[in-house]
Amino acid sequence: MTNHDQGAQEALERVKASIEGYWNDAADRSPGDCQAYREAWNRKQSALKNLRGKFGNPQQDNADDQGRTPLEVDILRWTWPEYFDKVKSDKYMAERLQVLQSTKRLFAEHGHFSEIDLSGRKKIAGMVGPTKEDPVNYGWFGSMATAVKFWGPIKNNDENLSLALDLIPANGGVSREDYLKYVGRFQKAFPNGGDGIATATRLLAMKRRDLFVCLDSQNEKELCKHFRIRVRKKGYEQYWDSIIERIKEARWWNTPAPPPGVERDVWEARAAFLDSMCYEWRDTPGS
């Protein structure tokens, strides 16, 4: 197209008018404005990647765990009634609910994990089996009875465990950044090593049972199989990027809360209850 073509002058005037309009509507942006925009852009990368069916570190454009998208994964396509039926098929559902009700009370009655007595902290940590005084088996949702290096920080009431849990809100959204800050503080309770995804996620699954599932040696294989992701030892970031991000895309997870009752109790712990479907039986109940 040249300036001799029919309508060329009118087209040029329209382009000039558009540019002038953009210029007049533009606003000055401070360095702070630009930084806020970059941060908002970064926060949306995970959602944008998930929409493309890619899961992995949202800060890495080409990161992809090679797993299936939620639309290709049966367990993530289930409706809430289908999911609830699966949970109800577990003959230990009532016992699991007892664990959740007890630990929920402990969190509700104390402002911080450090304010809970040793008996209560051990229950939340999954270190206590049924006793004469309390018949609840707290090993459900991830038994940490053999996690020897976890016992010290629990027994000594290491402040880092409490400070870590304080970083996870009791209600509402939890971001990847919130979770990674939790992990960083949690690890400070183990200066000589011994922290791990199982112990970290056990505490998370008790505080935010709606979003987190305890990932341990007795459910990892089946959980990865159900989610159609590669079976391998999951690190802290992979746990969030490959598992939690997929949970948040599930139909049953996004269903509105049912009326109060047992179904509502399960819904409020819908992520934690994945353990009941993926637990591989060994010697004793409780995973």
Backbone torsions as a table, in degrees:
resi	resn	phi	psi	omega
1	MET	NA	135.6	178.2
2	THR	-124.6	174.9	-179.9
3	ASN	-71.0	-6.4	177.7
4	HIS	-91.4	-10.7	-178.9
5	ASP	-70.8	151.8	179.2
6	GLN	-62.4	131.2	178.6
7	GLY	81.0	3.2	-177.0
8	ALA	-63.2	-42.7	-177.7
9	GLN	-63.7	-42.2	179.1
10	GLU	-63.6	-40.6	179.1
11	ALA	-62.9	-42.1	178.8
12	LEU	-61.8	-41.5	179.9
13	GLU	-64.8	-37.1	179.1
14	ARG	-66.0	-41.7	178.7
15	VAL	-62.9	-44.3	179.1
16	LYS	-61.9	-40.3	-179.9
17	ALA	-65.2	-39.1	179.2
18	SER	-64.6	-44.7	179.8
19	ILE	-63.2	-41.4	179.4
20	GLU	-64.7	-37.8	178.6
21	GLY	-64.8	-44.1	177.1
22	TYR	-59.9	-41.7	-178.8
23	TRP	-63.7	-42.8	-178.4
24	ASN	-69.0	-32.4	-179.1
25	ASP	-82.3	-13.8	-176.0
26	ALA	-69.4	153.7	178.6
27	ALA	-129.7	149.5	176.8
28	ASP	-67.8	141.5	178.9
29	ARG	-121.5	131.3	179.5
30	SER	-83.1	165.4	174.4
31	PRO	-55.8	-34.9	178.3
32	GLY	-65.2	-39.0	177.0
33	ASP	-62.3	-42.6	-179.0
34	CYS	-65.4	-39.7	179.1
35	GLN	-65.4	-41.7	178.7
36	ALA	-62.1	-39.6	178.2
37	TYR	-63.7	-44.2	179.9
38	ARG	-61.6	-41.3	179.8
39	GLU	-64.9	-41.5	177.9
40	ALA	-64.2	-39.7	178.7
41	TRP	-61.9	-44.4	179.9
42	ASN	-62.6	-38.3	-178.9
43	ARG	-64.4	-26.8	-176.0
44	LYS	-90.0	-8.2	-175.1
45	GLN	-63.0	-37.9	-179.9
46	SER	-62.1	-47.0	-180.0
47	ALA	-62.7	-40.0	-179.7
48	LEU	-65.7	-40.2	178.5
49	LYS	-65.8	-41.7	-178.9
50	ASN	-63.8	-35.8	177.2
51	LEU	-62.7	-28.5	177.6
52	ARG	-86.8	1.8	179.9
53	GLY	79.5	19.9	-179.9
54	LYS	-113.1	133.8	179.7
55	PHE	-127.4	140.2	-176.5
56	GLY	154.2	-172.0	-179.0
57	ASN	-56.8	116.9	-177.1
58	PRO	-68.0	-15.7	179.7
59	GLN	-85.1	-4.2	178.6
60	GLN	-115.6	111.1	-172.9
61	ASP	-53.9	-39.5	-175.3
62	ASN	-97.2	7.0	-178.6
63	ALA	-68.3	128.8	178.8
64	ASP	-154.8	125.6	-177.1
65	ASP	-79.0	1.8	177.7
66	GLN	68.2	12.9	176.6
67	GLY	-82.6	174.7	-179.4
68	ARG	-80.6	155.9	177.0
69	THR	-77.5	158.9	-179.5
70	PRO	-55.2	-32.4	-179.8
71	LEU	-70.8	-14.4	179.6
72	GLU	-102.0	1.0	-174.3
73	VAL	-112.7	116.3	-174.9
74	ASP	-53.5	-49.4	-173.3
75	ILE	-64.0	-24.7	178.6
76	LEU	-87.8	-13.3	177.5
77	ARG	-92.7	-10.3	-179.3
78	TRP	-60.1	142.7	171.4
79	THR	-75.9	168.9	177.4
80	TRP	-60.3	-45.0	177.5
81	PRO	-57.3	-38.5	178.8
82	GLU	-66.3	-42.5	179.5
83	TYR	-64.6	-46.0	-179.1
84	PHE	-61.9	-37.7	176.8
85	ASP	-60.9	-39.3	178.4
86	LYS	-64.0	-42.9	179.7
87	VAL	-63.6	-42.9	-178.6
88	LYS	-64.7	-23.2	-179.0
89	SER	-72.6	-12.8	177.1
90	ASP	-79.6	118.6	-176.1
91	LYS	-67.3	-11.3	179.6
92	TYR	-101.9	15.0	-177.5
93	MET	-56.9	-43.5	-178.6
94	ALA	-62.0	-39.5	178.9
95	GLU	-67.2	-38.9	177.9
96	ARG	-63.2	-41.7	179.1
97	LEU	-63.1	-32.7	177.1
98	GLN	-62.7	-40.8	177.1
99	VAL	-60.0	-47.1	-177.3
100	LEU	-65.2	-40.7	-179.8
101	GLN	-66.2	-40.7	-179.5
102	SER	-67.2	-47.1	-178.8
103	THR	-69.7	-31.5	176.5
104	LYS	-62.1	-41.8	178.4
105	ARG	-63.2	-41.1	-179.5
106	LEU	-61.1	-43.9	178.0
107	PHE	-67.0	-38.8	-177.2
108	ALA	-69.0	-32.6	-175.2
109	GLU	-85.6	-8.3	-178.4
110	HIS	-132.6	139.9	-178.8
111	GLY	-71.0	-29.3	-176.8
112	HIS	-140.7	152.5	179.3
113	PHE	-56.7	-35.8	-177.9
114	SER	-67.1	-17.1	-179.9
115	GLU	-86.3	-7.6	178.5
116	ILE	-84.2	139.1	-178.9
117	ASP	-69.3	169.6	-174.8
118	LEU	-58.1	-41.1	179.7
119	SER	-58.9	-44.4	-179.7
120	GLY	-68.5	-40.0	179.6
121	ARG	-63.3	-38.8	178.9
122	LYS	-66.7	-33.9	176.8
123	LYS	-65.7	-47.3	179.5
124	ILE	-62.7	-35.7	-178.1
125	ALA	-78.7	-5.6	178.3
126	GLY	76.0	34.0	-176.7
127	MET	-106.7	2.4	-171.9
128	VAL	-121.5	129.3	173.2
129	GLY	-93.0	-176.9	179.3
130	PRO	-66.4	140.7	177.0
131	THR	-129.8	172.7	178.7
132	LYS	-62.8	-39.1	-178.6
133	GLU	-75.8	-32.6	-178.6
134	ASP	-140.4	103.7	-174.9
135	PRO	-76.8	3.2	-178.3
136	VAL	-75.3	134.6	176.0
137	ASN	-92.6	101.7	-177.1
138	TYR	-77.9	4.7	175.5
139	GLY	-75.4	-15.9	176.0
140	TRP	-62.4	147.4	-179.1
141	PHE	71.6	23.6	174.5
142	GLY	117.6	87.2	178.4
143	SER	-74.6	126.4	178.8
144	MET	-110.8	22.8	-178.0
145	ALA	-60.1	-28.7	-178.5
146	THR	-103.0	4.5	178.8
147	ALA	-81.7	76.8	-170.1
148	VAL	-55.3	-43.1	-176.7
149	LYS	-73.2	-10.0	176.6
150	PHE	-83.8	-24.5	-175.6
151	TRP	-63.5	-41.1	-177.7
152	GLY	-57.1	-56.6	179.7
153	PRO	-60.0	-33.9	177.6
154	ILE	-70.0	-48.7	-178.3
155	LYS	-63.3	-41.9	-176.8
156	ASN	-84.2	0.3	179.5
157	ASN	54.5	50.4	179.8
158	ASP	-56.4	125.0	-175.3
159	GLU	-61.8	-24.1	-177.8
160	ASN	-66.4	-31.5	176.8
161	LEU	-65.1	-43.8	179.7
162	SER	-67.3	-44.2	179.4
163	LEU	-64.2	-34.6	177.3
164	ALA	-64.1	-47.9	-179.7
165	LEU	-65.7	-28.9	176.3
166	ASP	-63.1	-23.1	-178.7
167	LEU	-78.4	-11.1	178.7
168	ILE	-104.5	113.2	-178.3
169	PRO	-62.7	148.0	-178.5
170	ALA	-69.6	-25.2	-179.4
171	ASN	-141.8	163.8	175.9
172	GLY	84.0	-168.3	-174.7
173	GLY	-72.5	150.2	173.3
174	VAL	-126.3	122.3	-178.1
175	SER	-91.3	167.2	175.2
176	ARG	-59.4	-39.4	179.6
177	GLU	-64.6	-40.5	176.2
178	ASP	-58.3	-47.6	-177.6
179	TYR	-62.4	-45.2	-178.4
180	LEU	-67.7	-32.5	174.6
181	LYS	-65.9	-39.8	175.6
182	TYR	-58.7	-48.0	-178.8
183	VAL	-59.9	-44.6	-179.1
184	GLY	-59.5	-43.4	179.4
185	ARG	-72.2	-39.4	178.4
186	PHE	-57.4	-43.0	-177.2
187	GLN	-64.8	-25.0	179.7
188	LYS	-65.6	-18.8	177.0
189	ALA	-76.3	-5.5	-177.9
190	PHE	-128.5	66.6	-176.7
191	PRO	-60.9	-23.5	179.7
192	ASN	-105.3	17.3	-178.9
193	GLY	87.5	175.7	180.0
194	GLY	108.8	-4.7	174.1
195	ASP	-75.1	165.8	179.9
196	GLY	-170.2	165.8	-176.5
197	ILE	-65.0	-31.9	-178.1
198	ALA	-66.8	-50.1	-178.6
199	THR	-68.5	-39.4	179.8
200	ALA	-62.9	-42.2	-176.6
201	THR	-81.5	-20.2	173.3
202	ARG	-62.1	-48.0	179.4
203	LEU	-62.9	-41.4	179.6
204	LEU	-63.6	-41.5	-178.0
205	ALA	-66.1	-25.8	177.7
206	MET	-82.2	-35.6	179.6
207	LYS	-80.3	-44.2	-179.1
208	ARG	-125.0	70.3	-177.8
209	ARG	-64.9	-17.7	178.3
210	ASP	-74.3	-22.7	-172.9
211	LEU	-116.8	-29.7	-173.2
212	PHE	-113.9	146.7	172.8
213	VAL	-122.2	137.4	176.3
214	CYS	-68.1	124.3	179.8
215	LEU	-104.8	111.8	-179.1
216	ASP	-137.8	-176.3	-173.8
217	SER	-66.1	-18.6	-176.7
218	GLN	-97.5	-0.8	174.4
219	ASN	-132.4	-8.6	-174.5
220	GLU	-59.4	-47.1	-176.5
221	LYS	-60.3	-49.2	-178.3
222	GLU	-71.0	-34.7	178.6
223	LEU	-63.6	-45.3	177.9
224	CYS	-64.6	-36.3	178.4
225	LYS	-65.7	-46.1	179.1
226	HIS	-62.1	-39.7	-177.6
227	PHE	-84.2	-7.2	179.1
228	ARG	58.8	47.6	172.2
229	ILE	-120.5	159.9	-175.1
230	ARG	-62.5	136.7	178.2
231	VAL	-79.8	113.5	178.7
232	ARG	-162.0	163.6	178.2
233	LYS	-66.3	125.2	-176.8
234	LYS	-92.7	129.8	172.5
235	GLY	-83.4	178.3	-177.2
236	TYR	-59.2	-47.7	-178.2
237	GLU	-69.0	-40.2	-179.5
238	GLN	-63.7	-35.4	177.9
239	TYR	-58.0	-46.5	179.3
240	TRP	-69.6	-50.2	-171.8
241	ASP	-68.5	-36.5	-175.7
242	SER	-96.5	-30.2	-175.0
243	ILE	-105.2	-57.5	-177.0
244	ILE	-63.5	-41.8	179.3
245	GLU	-63.1	-33.2	176.7
246	ARG	-72.9	-39.6	177.5
247	ILE	-56.0	-42.3	-177.2
248	LYS	-67.4	-13.5	177.5
249	GLU	-95.3	-6.3	-175.6
250	ALA	-69.0	144.4	178.7
251	ARG	-61.3	-47.1	-176.8
252	TRP	-65.7	-30.2	-178.6
253	TRP	-71.9	-30.6	-176.6
254	ASN	-91.9	7.0	178.9
255	THR	-77.0	137.6	177.3
256	PRO	-59.4	155.8	-177.3
257	ALA	-63.1	135.3	174.8
258	PRO	-75.9	172.2	178.6
259	PRO	-61.0	158.3	179.2
260	PRO	-54.6	144.9	-177.9
261	GLY	144.3	-169.2	-178.6
262	VAL	-60.8	-41.6	-179.5
263	GLU	-61.5	-40.2	177.8
264	ARG	-64.9	-39.7	179.0
265	ASP	-61.3	-41.1	178.5
266	VAL	-68.4	-42.1	179.7
267	TRP	-58.4	-40.0	-179.8
268	GLU	-68.3	-13.2	177.8
269	ALA	-124.5	31.7	-169.6
270	ARG	-64.6	-30.9	176.3
271	ALA	-75.5	-44.5	-179.2
272	ALA	-59.1	-34.5	-176.7
273	PHE	-70.4	-6.6	172.6
274	LEU	-58.6	-28.4	179.3
275	ASP	-59.0	-34.9	-177.1
276	SER	-67.8	-23.1	179.9
277	MET	-93.2	-19.9	-172.0
278	CYS	-113.1	-2.2	-177.4
279	TYR	-69.3	131.3	176.5
280	GLU	-100.3	117.7	-176.2
281	TRP	-65.7	138.6	174.1
282	ARG	-127.7	-109.9	-175.1
283	ASP	-92.3	-40.9	-172.9
284	THR	-133.8	156.6	174.8
285	PRO	-62.2	158.9	-179.7
286	GLY	94.2	127.2	-177.2
287	SER	-105.4	NA	NA
